[in-house]
């Protein structure tokens, strides 16, 4: 399991946010990966739990990837899944108003994944906060998925519960189990084959 940002750390980050106008308090609408760089091929370095707060430092221009302050350095999150207060309303950061005041940041100088082409895109769920995970699957399901690893598919976007995978992604069967699995952006996830929605992210 990836480390979860502790509430005390998140609180400390929020306390520091007043020091710089460019920093913005945000909350995750679902369990959200924190990656080492601005892209789905960067390794996951942590997870922000649904409802947990963090401090957003800025976003890359014309990109959905934003950097957050995090213990020990910076992490990156996909802005479709974090909200902030703009003029008294909670708004998904991707849909922020033009005058939101969020800083524009440059991608890392060593952005090793910046030129990769993806085979498609994960479709964000407009109501991601209302999608319930199926809960932890039976142990034998987890064992099957990890022992029958398949080549990952890399898609633009982030792997979260409720997001939908494009039809081009092949879903793999699990014996005697209603859900399918796939390694997307190098992370195993369980998918409802009827809706193609991610119902559980295996961390």
WOTA-V585772 format. One record per helix or strand. SS is the DSSP state (H for helix, E for strand). FROM is the first residue (numbers start at 1). TO is the last residue. Records with the same first field share a line. If there is no record, write none. Layout:
SS: FROM-TO, FROM-TO
This chain:
E: 4-4, 24-28, 32-35, 44-48, 53-60, 65-70, 73-78, 82-86, 89-92, 104-105, 121-121, 123-123, 153-153, 156-156, 164-164, 172-172, 180-184, 187-191, 197-201
H: 7-19, 79-81, 93-95, 128-130, 139-147
